[in-house]
Amino acid sequence: MGFRKNENEAGSSSNSIPIAREDTPLLGKSKQSSGFKTLANIFIAVVGSGVLGLPYTFMKAGWLFGMITLFSIALLTYYCMMLLVYTRRKLESVNEYSKINSFGDLGFAVCGSVGKLCVDFMIILSQAGFCVSYMIFISNTFAHLFNSTASQAHSYLGLTPKKWYIWGCLPLQLGLNSIPTLTHLAPLSIFADVVQLGAMGVVMGKDAVIIANNKPVVQAFGGWNVFFYCVGVCTYSFEGIGMVLPLESEARNKKNYGLVLGLATGMISILYAVFGVMGYLAFGNETRDIITTNIGTGFLSTLVQLGLCINLFFSCPLMMNPVYEVLDRRLSQGSYTLWSRWLMIFLVALIALFVPNFADFLSLVGSSVCVALGFVFPALFHFIVFKDEAGLGKLILDGAIVVIGIILGVSGTMISLREIFGTTA
């Protein structure tokens, strides 16, 4: 373990760069956050675009199997989040260790530069992956709203409408992501969550009306062959692992942080389960990869979908800031670099061009990256720090989570890639 008082290397996530970073709560940086404010920040950090792919995932997995998997992933996510908290508290109780502000700092504290490199690399992949999913959502939604089903398959100058919308977003994203200071855009992320919760309410309202008048055939169990796919999407949906340590630092009553985190995780899990099941029960086998495209093109439906697109569009620069913080630190000693930003946004758009299905990509990111960040690293770090004092049972549990996480990650990634290439073909 190598996290001493070396601020040049360890302070990567606590530099005085005024941007929204990995360790920046969206509702402000008060050292006396109330329980309600902490709860709200957890909701903002966790609830994201992944929920929109849950009905499609439940269609593939079956509503009962999907719910069991979702709640299991929620429980495991909460447990691993608390492992991060316990590990950080243990290290900070030792006087020779300086303040640990973020997930990356914890990786350095436990495993030195290698640990921080691994965490930084996964953060780059996860944050960029979230933005790829945003691009896919925006292009698919615009094609649904403004192009007929037949015209979506036609190409114009060699590009389908969905690909044209992605290329159309690129110049604007290059401009937004060139802004070095994005603190003033943070309220847009909060507004995005409000719009998303409103959209979920509209979708569930329409679901309820459809379920009352039409009950399509649904299945409770879709087969074990979709288990890893379902795990990937569910893991993606709980995407706030990077904010666990900063929010615990901000909490006024740190002793109750685990209770607040558990309450938030439970509430989000129930919301996700109801949303996923209702979407599947309403549309059955006709459930699409983005559930909002199932609700038609009426005025309210169109308004909701456009609102989601606008907010996800402006959320991209905020989601990419942890990536830029890592790249600037490693490539230019923390100095602003425009070329790295433009290169990353171009790569994000390029990947989005070749992934047609929203839920398939959620499963890929969830399996390949979110499993590592959410399960493998927390259990591994906890094992290393507590190996000399924890009981045998806890060490075995840590090891089991690491092994299970690797199995889920490798298997889920292979299955998700097969789904993506199968869809593309």
C-alpha positions in Angstrom: 0.0 0.0 0.0 1.4 3.3 -1.0 -0.8 6.3 -0.1 1.5 8.5 2.0 1.5 12.3 2.2 2.7 12.7 -1.4 0.3 15.3 -2.7 1.8 15.4 -6.2 0.8 11.9 -6.9 -2.1 11.3 -4.6 -3.9 14.5 -5.0 -5.1 13.8 -8.5 -8.8 14.1 -7.6 -8.4 17.0 -5.3 -6.5 19.5 -7.5 -7.8 23.1 -7.5 -9.2 22.8 -11.0 -12.8 24.3 -10.9 -14.6 21.6 -12.9 -17.1 18.9 -12.1 -14.9 15.9 -11.4 -15.1 12.3 -10.0 -15.3 13.7 -6.5 -17.7 16.6 -7.0 -21.2 16.2 -5.6 -23.8 17.8 -7.9 -25.7 19.6 -5.1 -22.6 21.5 -3.8 -19.6 20.8 -1.7 -20.8 21.6 1.8 -19.0 19.8 4.6 -22.3 19.6 6.5 -24.7 17.8 4.1 -27.9 16.8 5.8 -29.3 13.3 5.5 -31.9 14.5 3.0 -29.2 16.3 0.8 -27.1 13.2 0.9 -30.1 11.1 -0.1 -30.8 13.5 -3.0 -27.1 13.4 -4.1 -27.2 9.6 -4.1 -30.3 9.7 -6.4 -28.6 12.1 -8.7 -25.5 9.9 -8.8 -27.2 6.6 -9.4 -30.4 7.2 -11.4 -29.4 7.5 -15.0 -30.3 6.4 -18.6 -29.9 2.7 -17.8 -33.4 2.6 -16.3 -34.8 3.1 -19.8 -33.4 -0.2 -21.0 -34.8 -2.2 -18.1 -38.2 -3.1 -19.6 -36.5 -4.5 -22.7 -34.1 -6.5 -20.4 -37.1 -7.8 -18.4 -38.7 -8.9 -21.7 -35.5 -11.0 -22.5 -35.1 -12.3 -19.0 -38.7 -12.6 -17.9 -40.4 -10.3 -15.4 -39.8 -12.5 -12.3 -36.2 -13.4 -13.2 -35.5 -9.8 -14.1 -36.7 -8.6 -10.7 -34.7 -11.2 -8.8 -31.6 -10.3 -10.7 -32.2 -6.6 -10.2 -32.7 -6.8 -6.4 -29.7 -9.2 -6.1 -27.5 -6.7 -8.0 -28.8 -3.9 -5.8 -27.9 -5.8 -2.6 -24.4 -6.7 -3.9 -23.9 -3.1 -5.1 -24.8 -1.7 -1.7 -22.5 -4.2 0.1 -19.6 -3.3 -2.1 -20.2 0.4 -1.7 -20.0 0.0 2.0 -16.7 -2.0 1.5 -15.3 1.1 0.0 -16.4 3.2 2.9 -15.0 0.8 5.5 -11.7 0.6 3.6 -11.3 4.3 3.4 -12.2 4.7 7.1 -9.6 2.1 8.0 -6.8 3.8 6.1 -7.6 7.3 7.3 -7.5 6.1 10.9 -3.8 5.5 10.4 -2.0 8.7 10.8 0.6 8.1 8.1 -2.2 8.1 5.5 -3.4 11.4 4.1 -7.0 12.3 3.0 -8.6 9.9 0.6 -11.0 11.9 -1.5 -12.0 9.6 -4.3 -12.1 6.1 -5.7 -8.8 6.7 -7.5 -7.2 7.9 -4.4 -8.3 4.8 -2.6 -6.8 2.7 -5.4 -3.5 4.5 -4.9 -3.7 4.1 -1.1 -4.2 0.3 -1.4 -2.1 -0.7 -4.4 0.0 2.3 -5.3 0.3 3.7 -8.8 -0.9 0.4 -10.3 -4.1 0.6 -8.3 -4.8 4.2 -9.3 -4.0 3.4 -13.0 -6.5 0.5 -13.0 -9.2 2.7 -11.4 -8.5 5.6 -13.7 -8.6 3.4 -16.7 -12.0 1.9 -15.7 -13.4 5.4 -14.9 -12.4 6.5 -18.4 -14.1 3.5 -20.0 -17.2 3.8 -17.8 -17.8 7.6 -18.2 -17.1 7.4 -22.0 -19.4 4.4 -22.1 -22.2 6.4 -20.5 -21.8 9.1 -23.1 -21.9 6.5 -25.9 -25.2 5.3 -24.5 -26.4 8.9 -24.5 -25.5 9.3 -28.2 -27.3 6.0 -29.0 -30.4 7.1 -27.1 -30.5 10.5 -28.8 -30.0 9.2 -32.3 -32.5 6.4 -31.9 -35.1 8.7 -30.3 -34.7 11.3 -33.1 -35.1 8.6 -35.7 -38.2 7.4 -34.0 -39.7 10.9 -33.8 -38.8 12.3 -37.2 -38.3 9.3 -39.5 -40.8 6.6 -40.5 -40.0 3.0 -39.7 -39.3 2.4 -43.4 -37.0 5.4 -43.8 -34.9 4.5 -40.8 -33.5 1.6 -42.9 -32.7 3.8 -45.9 -29.3 5.4 -46.3 -28.6 8.9 -47.4 -25.0 9.3 -48.8 -24.2 6.0 -47.2 -25.5 6.9 -43.7 -28.8 5.9 -42.1 -30.8 8.6 -40.3 -29.5 7.4 -36.9 -25.9 7.9 -38.0 -26.7 11.3 -39.4 -28.1 12.4 -36.1 -24.9 11.2 -34.3 -22.7 13.1 -36.8 -25.0 16.1 -36.3 -24.4 16.0 -32.6 -20.6 15.8 -32.9 -19.8 19.5 -33.8 -21.9 20.8 -30.9 -20.4 18.3 -28.5 -16.9 19.3 -29.6 -17.8 22.9 -28.7 -19.4 22.0 -25.3 -16.5 19.7 -24.3 -14.0 22.4 -25.1 -15.2 24.5 -22.2 -12.5 24.2 -19.5 -14.8 25.2 -16.6 -18.2 23.4 -16.4 -19.3 24.2 -12.9 -22.1 26.4 -14.2 -23.5 23.4 -16.2 -23.9 21.2 -13.1 -27.5 22.4 -12.6 -28.3 20.9 -16.0 -27.5 17.5 -14.6 -29.9 18.0 -11.7 -32.5 19.2 -14.1 -31.9 16.1 -16.3 -32.7 13.9 -13.3 -35.9 15.8 -12.7 -36.9 15.4 -16.3 -36.0 11.8 -16.2 -38.1 11.1 -13.2 -41.0 13.0 -14.9 -40.5 10.9 -18.0 -40.6 7.7 -16.0 -43.8 8.9 -14.4 -45.3 9.6 -17.8 -44.2 6.2 -19.1 -45.6 4.3 -16.1 -48.8 6.2 -16.4 -49.2 5.2 -20.1 -48.1 1.7 -19.1 -50.9 1.5 -16.5 -53.5 2.6 -19.1 -52.3 0.0 -21.6 -52.2 -2.8 -19.0 -55.8 -2.0 -17.9 -57.0 -2.4 -21.5 -54.6 -4.8 -23.0 -52.8 -7.7 -21.4 -50.1 -9.2 -23.7 -48.6 -12.5 -23.1 -45.5 -12.3 -20.8 -43.1 -14.7 -19.3 -41.7 -14.9 -15.8 -38.5 -16.7 -16.7 -36.7 -16.2 -20.0 -34.0 -18.8 -19.5 -30.5 -18.9 -18.0 -28.9 -18.0 -21.3 -29.9 -14.3 -20.7 -28.7 -14.2 -17.1 -25.3 -12.5 -17.8 -27.0 -10.0 -20.2 -29.5 -9.1 -17.5 -26.7 -8.7 -14.9 -24.9 -6.3 -17.2 -27.9 -4.0 -17.7 -28.9 -4.1 -14.0 -25.3 -3.3 -12.9 -25.1 -0.4 -15.4 -28.3 1.0 -13.9 -26.6 1.4 -10.5 -23.8 3.5 -11.9 -22.9 5.8 -9.0 -20.0 3.9 -7.4 -17.6 6.7 -8.0 -19.6 9.1 -5.8 -19.8 6.9 -2.7 -16.6 8.2 -1.0 -17.1 11.9 -1.8 -20.7 11.8 -0.5 -19.7 10.1 2.7 -17.1 12.8 3.2 -19.8 15.4 2.8 -22.3 13.8 5.2 -23.0 15.6 8.4 -23.7 12.4 10.3 -21.2 9.8 9.0 -22.4 7.1 11.3 -25.8 7.1 9.6 -24.3 7.2 6.1 -24.7 3.5 5.6 -28.4 3.7 6.6 -29.0 6.6 4.2 -27.1 4.8 1.4 -29.1 1.6 2.0 -32.4 3.6 2.1 -31.6 5.2 -1.2 -30.5 2.0 -2.8 -33.7 0.3 -1.7 -35.9 3.1 -3.0 -34.1 3.2 -6.3 -34.4 -0.6 -6.6 -38.1 -0.6 -6.1 -38.5 2.3 -8.6 -36.4 0.4 -11.1 -38.3 -2.9 -10.6 -41.8 -1.2 -11.0 -40.7 0.7 -14.1 -39.2 -2.4 -15.7 -42.0 -4.7 -15.0 -44.8 -2.3 -16.0 -43.0 -1.5 -19.3 -42.8 -5.2 -20.1 -46.4 -6.0 -18.9 -47.7 -3.2 -21.1 -45.9 -4.1 -24.4 -45.0 -7.7 -24.0 -42.8 -8.9 -26.8 -43.1 -5.6 -28.6 -41.0 -3.9 -25.9 -38.3 -1.9 -27.5 -34.7 -1.4 -26.3 -35.6 2.2 -25.4 -39.0 2.1 -23.7 -39.9 5.7 -24.5 -40.1 4.8 -28.1 -43.0 2.5 -27.2 -45.2 5.3 -26.0 -46.0 6.8 -29.4 -45.5 10.3 -30.8 -48.3 12.4 -29.2 -47.6 15.8 -27.9 -46.8 14.8 -24.3 -44.8 11.7 -25.4 -42.8 13.8 -27.9 -42.1 16.5 -25.3 -40.9 13.9 -22.8 -38.6 12.2 -25.4 -37.2 15.6 -26.6 -36.6 16.7 -23.0 -34.6 13.5 -22.3 -32.6 14.0 -25.4 -31.8 17.6 -24.6 -30.8 16.8 -21.1 -28.6 13.8 -22.0 -27.0 16.0 -24.7 -26.0 18.6 -22.1 -25.0 15.9 -19.6 -22.3 14.5 -21.8 -19.7 17.2 -21.0 -20.3 16.7 -17.3 -20.0 12.9 -17.6 -16.8 13.3 -19.6 -15.1 15.6 -17.0 -13.7 12.8 -14.9 -12.1 11.5 -18.1 -10.6 14.8 -18.9 -9.3 15.2 -15.3 -7.5 11.8 -15.6 -6.1 12.5 -19.1 -4.9 16.1 -18.3 -3.2 14.8 -15.2 -1.5 11.9 -17.0 -0.7 13.6 -20.3 0.1 17.2 -19.4 0.6 17.5 -15.6 -2.9 18.7 -15.1 -2.9 21.4 -17.8 -5.9 21.8 -20.1 -5.5 19.9 -23.4 -8.0 20.5 -26.2 -6.8 17.7 -28.4 -7.5 15.0 -25.9 -11.1 16.2 -25.4 -11.8 16.3 -29.1 -10.2 12.9 -29.6 -12.4 11.4 -26.8 -15.6 12.9 -28.2 -14.8 11.7 -31.7 -14.2 8.2 -30.3 -17.5 8.3 -28.4 -19.4 9.3 -31.6 -17.5 6.6 -33.6 -18.4 3.8 -31.2 -22.1 5.0 -31.1 -22.2 4.7 -34.9 -21.6 1.0 -34.8 -23.9 0.0 -31.8 -27.5 0.0 -33.0 -29.2 -1.3 -29.8 -29.3 0.8 -26.7 -29.9 -2.1 -24.1 -27.2 -4.2 -25.7 -24.6 -1.5 -25.1 -25.8 -1.0 -21.5 -25.2 -4.7 -20.9 -21.7 -4.4 -22.5 -20.7 -1.4 -20.3 -22.3 -2.9 -17.2 -20.5 -6.3 -17.7 -17.1 -5.1 -18.8 -16.6 -1.9 -16.7 -19.3 -1.4 -14.0 -18.8 -4.9 -12.7 -15.1 -4.2 -12.2 -15.7 -0.8 -10.5 -18.7 -1.9 -8.6 -17.8 -5.4 -7.4 -14.2 -6.5 -8.1 -12.2 -3.4 -7.0 -14.1 -2.8 -3.7 -13.9 -6.4 -2.6 -10.2 -6.6 -3.6 -9.2 -3.4 -1.9 -11.1 -4.5 1.3 -9.4 -7.8 1.3 -5.9 -6.3 1.0 -6.5 -3.7 3.7 -8.2 -6.1 6.2 -6.4 -9.3 5.4 -4.5 -9.3 8.7 -7.4 -8.6 11.1 -10.7 -9.7 9.4 -12.2 -13.0 10.1 -11.9 -15.9 7.7 -15.5 -15.6 6.7 -15.2 -12.0 5.6 -12.0 -12.7 3.7 -13.6 -15.7 1.9 -16.6 -13.5 1.0 -14.3 -10.8 -0.4 -12.5 -13.4 -2.5 -15.8 -14.9 -3.6 -17.0 -11.5 -4.8 -13.8 -10.9 -6.7 -14.1 -14.3 -8.4 -17.8 -14.0 -9.1 -17.3 -10.5 -10.5 -14.6 -11.7 -12.9 -16.8 -14.5 -14.1 -19.8 -12.1 -14.5 -17.6 -9.6 -16.3 -16.0 -12.0 -18.7 -19.2 -13.9 -19.5 -21.4 -10.9 -19.7 -19.0 -9.0 -22.0 -18.8 -12.0 -24.4 -22.6 -12.4 -24.5 -23.1 -8.6 -25.0 -20.6 -8.5 -27.8 -22.4 -11.4 -29.4 -25.7 -9.6 -29.1 -24.3 -6.4 -30.6 -22.5 -8.0 -33.5 -25.6 -10.2 -34.1 -27.8 -7.1 -34.2 -25.4 -5.3 -36.5 -25.3 -8.3 -38.8 
